[in-house]
Structures are given as structure tokens and as C-alpha cells.
Amino acid sequence: MSKEENPNISRDLPDLQRKLSLLMDSIQNNAKVVALMKSPVGQCLDRHPFVALTLLVFVALSAFPVAFFLFLVVFTSLAAFVGVMLLEGLVISVGGLALLCVLCGLGFVSLVISATVIASHVVVSSLINCGLSSRH
């Protein structure tokens, strides 16, 4: 079986090498890559391939934790926004109920004051009318 697979592998290997070399050429001829390689950072990475590989692995491995952290930040911000909205709604509701109670109390007090003023007016006018009618 391995003798039958070897001819297929040996035919596919040059094709794979050709595709890989075309990919490398397209990456190396990219304008952004050329600009990076001419910069001081690119020249340093070109002189130190271990540092370049370490940096590449670090960036690749840190992508998921950074994305997870950003998701948590967005989720926490949305939760805080909703919490503030709920808290604000609670404060407005409690304040509205307190205002309703105060206004009901003021309505009752105004009714009592109005009734007292009207009763006083009736009593005083009756006394004045009785006093004026007894003089005549």
C-alpha cells in the first residue's frame, strides 16, 4: 500500500511546493509587507527570526483572549446601561409615587382649609347678619 501511495505523493509534492512558492511571492511582493520590511521594526525582525516567530505566535495565541475580554467589556457595559436604566426607572417610579402621595395630601389639606374658610365665612357672616338685624 505504501508503494502505491508514494507515486501520488511524489506527484503532489512539486505541485504543493509550486503553490507555496507562489503564495510566498505574493506575500513578499505585497506593498504593505514591503513597507514593513523597509521599516526599522521589519529590519529588526528580519535579523532576528526567532523574535519574529515568537511575536507571530504571541499575536495568534492572544487573539482569542483579547476578543473574549472585549466581548466581556461590551456585555458588562450593556448590562450596566440596562441596570442604570432600571435603576432610573425605579427612582422615577418611587419619586412619582411620593409626588402622588404629597399631591393627594395637599389636595386633602386644601379641601380642609377651603372648608374651614367657607365655614368661617358662613359663621362670621351669620353673626354679622344676626348682630345687624338685632340692632334694627
N, CA, C and O of each residue as an XYZ file, in Angstrom:
544
protein
N       0.815     -1.188      0.000
C       0.000      0.000      0.000
C       0.857      1.249      0.000
O       0.536      2.210     -0.700
N       1.918      1.264      0.751
C       2.751      2.451      0.819
C       3.460      2.703     -0.509
O       3.766      3.848     -0.838
N       3.730      1.614     -1.294
C       4.351      1.780     -2.608
C       3.372      2.435     -3.576
O       3.784      3.189     -4.458
N       2.068      2.151     -3.418
C       1.066      2.762     -4.290
C       0.852      4.232     -3.937
O       0.589      5.041     -4.826
N       0.960      4.591     -2.662
C       0.747      5.972     -2.248
C       1.941      6.846     -2.572
O       1.758      8.040     -2.807
N       3.134      6.325     -2.597
C       4.328      7.114     -2.844
C       4.310      7.816     -4.200
O       4.699      8.982     -4.264
N       3.876      7.168     -5.294
C       3.835      7.892     -6.569
C       2.862      9.066     -6.536
O       3.142     10.105     -7.133
N       1.718      8.925     -5.851
C       0.765     10.027     -5.750
C       1.359     11.168     -4.938
O       1.202     12.336     -5.293
N       2.037     10.832     -3.853
C       2.649     11.844     -3.008
C       3.772     12.540     -3.757
O       3.914     13.759     -3.667
N       4.554     11.796     -4.480
C       5.667     12.399     -5.211
C       5.169     13.288     -6.344
O       5.867     14.227     -6.726
N       3.987     13.024     -6.894
C       3.419     13.899     -7.927
C       2.803     15.145     -7.309
O       2.877     16.224     -7.896
N       2.193     15.013     -6.127
C       1.535     16.146     -5.484
C       2.524     17.079     -4.806
O       2.235     18.263     -4.632
N       3.674     16.571     -4.426
C       4.651     17.387     -3.708
C       5.176     18.556     -4.545
O       5.221     19.668     -4.019
N       5.571     18.388     -5.799
C       6.015     19.550     -6.587
C       4.890     20.560     -6.808
O       5.130     21.767     -6.835
N       3.672     20.064     -6.964
C       2.537     20.978     -7.130
C       2.322     21.798     -5.864
O       2.074     23.002     -5.925
N       2.419     21.137     -4.730
C       2.283     21.831     -3.446
C       3.413     22.835     -3.235
O       3.178     23.933     -2.733
N       4.637     22.466     -3.615
C       5.769     23.389     -3.494
C       5.583     24.604     -4.396
O       5.901     25.728     -4.007
N       5.071     24.376     -5.592
C       4.829     25.486     -6.526
C       3.773     26.444     -5.974
O       3.941     27.662     -6.045
N       2.682     25.896     -5.423
C       1.630     26.736     -4.838
C       2.146     27.509     -3.633
O       1.808     28.677     -3.439
N       2.969     26.845     -2.824
C       3.534     27.508     -1.652
C       4.483     28.627     -2.060
O       4.495     29.693     -1.444
N       5.279     28.382     -3.101
C       6.205     29.424     -3.545
C       5.438     30.602     -4.151
O       5.849     31.750     -3.979
N       4.339     30.344     -4.853
C       3.505     31.438     -5.377
C       2.885     32.245     -4.235
O       2.805     33.471     -4.309
N       2.452     31.560     -3.193
C       1.885     32.241     -2.031
C       2.927     33.114     -1.344
O       2.644     34.253     -0.974
N       4.130     32.579     -1.176
C       5.213     33.347     -0.544
C       5.589     34.555     -1.385
O       5.844     35.630     -0.843
N       5.629     34.391     -2.710
C       5.948     35.520     -3.597
C       4.880     36.600     -3.514
O       5.198     37.789     -3.491
N       3.616     36.195     -3.468
C       2.544     37.186     -3.392
C       2.575     37.931     -2.053
O       2.260     39.120     -1.998
N       2.951     37.243     -0.984
C       3.057     37.901      0.320
C       4.250     38.846      0.337
O       4.140     39.973      0.820
N       5.388     38.401     -0.184
C       6.587     39.230     -0.160
C       6.485     40.427     -1.096
O       7.147     41.437     -0.860
N       5.681     40.347     -2.145
C       5.528     41.457     -3.085
C       4.386     42.392     -2.714
O       4.152     43.383     -3.406
N       3.679     42.096     -1.643
C       2.601     42.959     -1.184
C       3.194     44.297     -0.738
O       4.233     44.325     -0.079
N       2.543     45.397     -1.094
C       3.073     46.735     -0.804
C       3.190     46.986      0.703
O       4.142     47.621      1.155
N       2.239     46.498      1.465
C       2.293     46.715      2.914
C       3.424     45.915      3.549
O       4.074     46.385      4.484
N       3.658     44.708      3.043
C       4.740     43.883      3.571
C       6.084     44.502      3.212
O       7.001     44.517      4.033
N       6.205     45.012      1.989
C       7.451     45.669      1.567
C       7.718     46.890      2.439
O       8.852     47.117      2.860
N       6.661     47.690      2.717
C       6.825     48.867      3.578
C       7.227     48.459      4.989
O       8.058     49.120      5.612
N       6.646     47.377      5.497
C       7.006     46.901      6.835
C       8.449     46.424      6.880
O       9.173     46.719      7.831
N       8.866     45.697      5.868
C      10.227     45.164      5.861
C      11.277     46.259      5.687
O      12.428     46.064      6.079
N      10.914     47.395      5.114
C      11.860     48.514      4.983
C      11.920     49.353      6.253
O      12.860     50.128      6.434
N      10.932     49.211      7.137
C      10.933     49.974      8.380
C      11.956     49.382      9.350
O      12.390     48.243      9.173
N      12.345     50.151     10.377
C      13.295     49.621     11.360
C      12.793     48.367     12.081
O      13.575     47.464     12.380
N      11.511     48.314     12.353
C      10.948     47.131     13.020
C      11.068     45.913     12.113
O      11.454     44.835     12.565
N      10.740     46.083     10.835
C      10.843     44.979      9.885
C      12.268     44.500      9.710
O      12.512     43.298      9.601
N      13.224     45.440      9.680
C      14.627     45.048      9.554
C      15.098     44.289     10.795
O      15.861     43.328     10.689
N      14.640     44.725     11.968
C      14.988     44.020     13.210
C      14.400     42.607     13.204
O      15.073     41.651     13.588
N      13.144     42.478     12.767
C      12.521     41.156     12.707
C      13.191     40.283     11.654
O      13.271     39.065     11.815
N      13.673     40.899     10.579
C      14.383     40.137      9.551
C      15.724     39.613     10.075
O      16.151     38.518      9.709
N      16.380     40.395     10.928
C      17.660     39.966     11.512
C      17.468     38.935     12.623
O      18.361     38.130     12.886
N      16.299     38.960     13.276
C      16.042     38.065     14.408
C      14.780     37.238     14.129
O      13.701     37.597     14.600
N      14.894     36.157     13.384
C      13.695     35.371     13.025
C      13.023     34.721     14.228
O      11.809     34.516     14.213
N      13.791     34.391     15.276
C      13.175     33.788     16.462
C      12.225     34.783     17.129
O      11.136     34.415     17.571
N      12.648     36.043     17.196
C      11.780     37.077     17.781
C      10.534     37.258     16.915
O       9.429     37.418     17.434
N      10.717     37.231     15.590
C       9.576     37.366     14.684
C       8.593     36.217     14.870
O       7.382     36.432     14.933
N       9.118     34.993     14.959
C       8.241     33.840     15.160
C       7.544     33.911     16.512
O       6.355     33.614     16.623
N       8.294     34.308     17.543
C       7.697     34.435     18.878
C       6.592     35.488     18.873
O       5.533     35.287     19.468
N       6.840     36.599     18.208
C       5.835     37.656     18.122
C       4.601     37.188     17.361
O       3.472     37.484     17.753
N       4.820     36.454     16.269
C       3.700     35.931     15.485
C       2.866     34.948     16.300
O       1.637     35.008     16.286
N       3.534     34.050     17.007
C       2.808     33.070     17.834
C       2.058     33.777     18.958
O       0.919     33.430     19.267
N       2.708     34.779     19.573
C       2.045     35.512     20.653
C       0.788     36.216     20.159
O      -0.257     36.154     20.807
N       0.888     36.886     19.009
C      -0.278     37.592     18.462
C      -1.382     36.603     18.112
O      -2.558     36.854     18.375
N      -0.995     35.473     17.514
C      -2.003     34.478     17.140
C      -2.683     33.876     18.369
O      -3.896     33.667     18.369
N      -1.908     33.599     19.406
C      -2.487     32.982     20.608
C      -3.261     33.988     21.463
O      -4.183     33.613     22.188
N      -2.886     35.248     21.377
C      -3.558     36.242     22.220
C      -4.828     36.793     21.582
O      -5.542     37.574     22.210
N      -5.117     36.404     20.356
C      -6.306     36.925     19.681
C      -7.587     36.503     20.398
O      -8.477     37.329     20.601
N      -7.692     35.242     20.781
C      -8.914     34.768     21.440
C      -9.120     35.404     22.813
O     -10.223     35.878     23.086
N      -8.106     35.439     23.700
C      -8.344     36.086     24.993
C      -8.682     37.573     24.881
O      -9.498     38.087     25.645
N      -8.054     38.259     23.928
C      -8.365     39.683     23.749
C      -9.795     39.848     23.246
O     -10.521     40.724     23.714
N     -10.197     39.016     22.303
C     -11.575     39.080     21.803
C     -12.574     38.754     22.912
O     -13.616     39.402     23.015
N     -12.267     37.762     23.737
C     -13.142     37.412     24.860
C     -13.242     38.564     25.853
O     -14.323     38.861     26.360
N     -12.097     39.220     26.132
C     -12.100     40.360     27.043
C     -12.941     41.501     26.480
O     -13.714     42.116     27.214
N     -12.802     41.791     25.190
C     -13.596     42.859     24.582
C     -15.082     42.515     24.601
O     -15.918     43.394     24.807
N     -15.417     41.241     24.387
C     -16.810     40.815     24.490
C     -17.330     41.045     25.904
O     -18.452     41.518     26.086
N     -16.519     40.711     26.906
C     -16.922     40.924     28.293
C     -17.127     42.404     28.592
O     -18.068     42.775     29.294
N     -16.243     43.249     28.057
C     -16.369     44.691     28.271
C     -17.668     45.207     27.665
O     -18.388     45.978     28.299
N     -17.967     44.786     26.446
C     -19.199     45.225     25.786
C     -20.418     44.703     26.538
O     -21.378     45.440     26.763
N     -20.378     43.428     26.925
C     -21.506     42.838     27.648
C     -21.715     43.526     28.997
O     -22.849     43.812     29.382
N     -20.620     43.792     29.713
C     -20.719     44.463     31.012
C     -21.246     45.886     30.847
O     -22.050     46.353     31.654
N     -20.792     46.569     29.800
C     -21.275     47.927     29.549
C     -22.772     47.925     29.252
O     -23.516     48.768     29.753
N     -23.204     46.967     28.431
C     -24.637     46.876     28.145
C     -25.433     46.532     29.401
O     -26.514     47.075     29.626
N     -24.895     45.632     30.214
C     -25.586     45.268     31.457
C     -25.650     46.462     32.402
O     -26.667     46.682     33.059
N     -24.569     47.233     32.473
C     -24.575     48.425     33.330
C     -25.561     49.451     32.804
O     -26.255     50.106     33.581
N     -25.627     49.595     31.469
C     -26.574     50.536     30.883
C     -28.005     50.127     31.204
O     -28.829     50.961     31.581
N     -28.294     48.839     31.051
C     -29.638     48.345     31.372
C     -29.903     48.495     32.867
O     -31.008     48.857     33.271
N     -28.890     48.218     33.688
C     -29.050     48.380     35.137
C     -29.310     49.816     35.513
O     -30.148     50.091     36.372
N     -28.601     50.744     34.881
C     -28.834     52.167     35.153
C     -30.231     52.557     34.713
O     -30.923     53.314     35.395
N     -30.640     52.031     33.561
C     -31.997     52.343     33.092
C     -33.036     51.796     34.069
O     -34.020     52.469     34.375
N     -32.814     50.566     34.560
C     -33.757     50.000     35.527
C     -33.730     50.784     36.830
O     -34.777     51.044     37.423
N     -32.542     51.160     37.277
C     -32.428     51.940     38.498
C     -33.086     53.299     38.324
O     -33.784     53.776     39.220
N     -32.868     53.919     37.180
C     -33.502     55.203     36.914
C     -35.014     55.056     36.867
O     -35.744     55.905     37.379
N     -35.484     53.974     36.250
C     -36.929     53.721     36.230
C     -37.477     53.514     37.626
O     -38.572     53.981     37.941
N     -36.718     52.810     38.477
C     -37.155     52.603     39.860
C     -37.203     53.923     40.615
O     -38.159     54.191     41.344
N     -36.176     54.746     40.443
C     -36.141     56.041     41.133
C     -37.287     56.924     40.660
O     -37.940     57.584     41.468
N     -37.533     56.937     39.350
C     -38.635     57.751     38.827
C     -39.971     57.221     39.338
O     -40.859     58.009     39.664
N     -40.128     55.909     39.412
C     -41.384     55.332     39.912
C     -41.604     55.673     41.378
O     -42.698     56.082     41.768
N     -40.569     55.507     42.189
C     -40.692     55.831     43.616
C     -40.939     57.326     43.792
O     -41.770     57.737     44.602
N     -40.206     58.136     43.024
C     -40.417     59.588     43.097
C     -41.818     59.975     42.652
O     -42.436     60.864     43.236
N     -42.325     59.300     41.606
C     -43.692     59.578     41.139
C     -44.726     59.201     42.183
O     -45.692     59.932     42.401
N     -44.522     58.049     42.836
C     -45.455     57.662     43.904
C     -45.380     58.634     45.080
O     -46.408     58.983     45.659
N     -44.179     59.070     45.434
C     -44.033     60.044     46.520
C     -44.715     61.354     46.152
O     -45.392     61.957     46.985
N     -44.540     61.802     44.900
C     -45.195     63.029     44.446
C     -46.713     62.870     44.470
O     -47.426     63.800     44.848
N     -47.214     61.696     44.068
C     -48.654     61.443     44.113
C     -49.176     61.520     45.544
O     -50.232     62.104     45.790
N     -48.443     60.934     46.485
C     -48.856     60.987     47.896
C     -48.860     62.422     48.414
O     -49.791     62.844     49.101
N     -47.812     63.162     48.078
C     -47.733     64.563     48.531
C     -48.876     65.374     47.932
O     -49.509     66.169     48.627
N     -49.143     65.170     46.628
C     -50.223     65.926     45.994
C     -51.594     65.538     46.554
O     -52.465     66.394     46.710
N     -51.787     64.254     46.856
C     -53.050     63.842     47.496
C     -53.181     64.481     48.880
O     -54.256     64.947     49.257
N     -52.088     64.498     49.622
C     -52.111     65.149     50.937
C     -52.389     66.641     50.816
O     -53.167     67.198     51.590
N     -51.748     67.288     49.837
C     -52.018     68.721     49.629
C     -53.455     68.956     49.190
O     -54.066     69.954     49.571
N     -54.001     68.039     48.385
C     -55.413     68.168     47.990
C     -56.331     68.060     49.198
O     -57.290     68.820     49.328
N     -56.029     67.101     50.093
C     -56.834     66.963     51.308
C     -56.697     68.189     52.204
O     -57.685     68.692     52.738
N     -55.452     68.669     52.364
C     -55.227     69.863     53.192
C     -55.941     71.070     52.586
O     -56.529     71.871     53.314
N     -55.895     71.209     51.245
C     -56.579     72.346     50.611
C     -58.094     72.238     50.780
O     -58.779     73.246     50.952
N     -58.617     70.997     50.729
C     -60.048     70.824     50.988
C     -60.400     71.226     52.423
O     -61.411     71.890     52.655
N     -59.575     70.827     53.369
C     -59.821     71.177     54.772
C     -59.727     72.679     54.961
O     -60.571     73.273     55.632
N     -58.704     73.304     54.375
C     -58.544     74.755     54.506
C     -59.723     75.470     53.848
O     -60.265     76.421     54.411
N     -60.125     75.010     52.645
C     -61.261     75.627     51.957
C     -62.543     75.470     52.772
O     -63.327     76.410     52.900
N     -62.747     74.274     53.319
C     -63.939     74.042     54.139
C     -63.912     74.923     55.381
O     -64.943     75.454     55.792
N     -62.730     75.080     55.979
C     -62.610     75.924     57.167
C     -62.878     77.385     56.822
O     -63.571     78.087     57.559
N     -62.330     77.832     55.709
C     -62.537     79.232     55.299
C     -64.005     79.472     54.978
O     -64.575     80.484     55.386
N     -64.618     78.545     54.248
C     -66.030     78.714     53.911
C     -66.888     78.659     55.172
O     -67.807     79.462     55.337
N     -66.583     77.696     56.076
C     -67.347     77.616     57.327
C     -67.152     78.879     58.151
O     -68.105     79.391     58.740
N     -65.937     79.380     58.196
C     -65.685     80.627     58.936
C     -66.443     81.779     58.304
O     -67.015     82.609     59.009
N     -66.452     81.835     56.992
C     -67.172     82.902     56.297
C     -68.673     82.830     56.597
O     -69.316     83.848     56.855
N     -69.218     81.611     56.559
C     -70.646     81.445     56.833
C     -70.945     81.838     58.271
O     -71.921     82.543     58.525
N     -70.121     81.393     59.216
C     -70.355     81.699     60.623
C     -70.211     83.199     60.862
O     -71.058     83.806     61.517
N     -69.157     83.794     60.341
C     -68.922     85.225     60.557
C     -70.034     86.035     59.901
O     -70.540     86.980     60.505
N     -70.424     85.685     58.677
C     -71.496     86.451     58.023
C     -72.827     86.250     58.746
O     -73.641     87.171     58.809
N     -73.054     85.052     59.291
C     -74.285     84.835     60.069
C     -74.266     85.662     61.339
O     -75.278     86.258     61.707
N     -73.137     85.704     62.007
C     -73.030     86.514     63.221
C     -73.201     87.990     62.917
O     -73.857     88.723     63.658
N     -72.593     88.416     61.801
C     -72.725     89.828     61.427
C     -74.183     90.123     61.073
O     -74.719     91.155     61.474
N     -74.832     89.216     60.318
C     -76.224     89.429     59.961
C     -77.118     89.410     61.211
O     -78.055     90.203     61.303
N     -76.845     88.524     62.166
C     -77.624     88.482     63.401
C     -77.394     89.746     64.219
O     -78.331     90.294     64.801
N     -76.159     90.203     64.262
C     -75.833     91.400     65.032
C     -76.458     92.638     64.406
O     -76.944     93.520     65.113
N     -76.444     92.700     63.096
C     -77.008     93.860     62.420
C     -78.534     93.805     62.485
O     -79.170     94.853     62.595
N     -79.129     92.644     62.423
C     -80.597     92.538     62.464
C     -81.118     92.785     63.877
O     -82.247     93.258     64.012
N     -80.378     92.498     64.917
C     -80.847     92.736     66.282
C     -80.750     94.191     66.626
O     -81.466     94.635     67.523
N     -79.922     94.959     65.984
C     -79.813     96.413     66.233
C     -81.009     97.128     65.613
O     -81.396     98.187     66.107
N     -81.570     96.628     64.621
C     -82.678     97.323     63.984
C     -83.928     97.067     64.694
O     -84.978     97.574     64.299
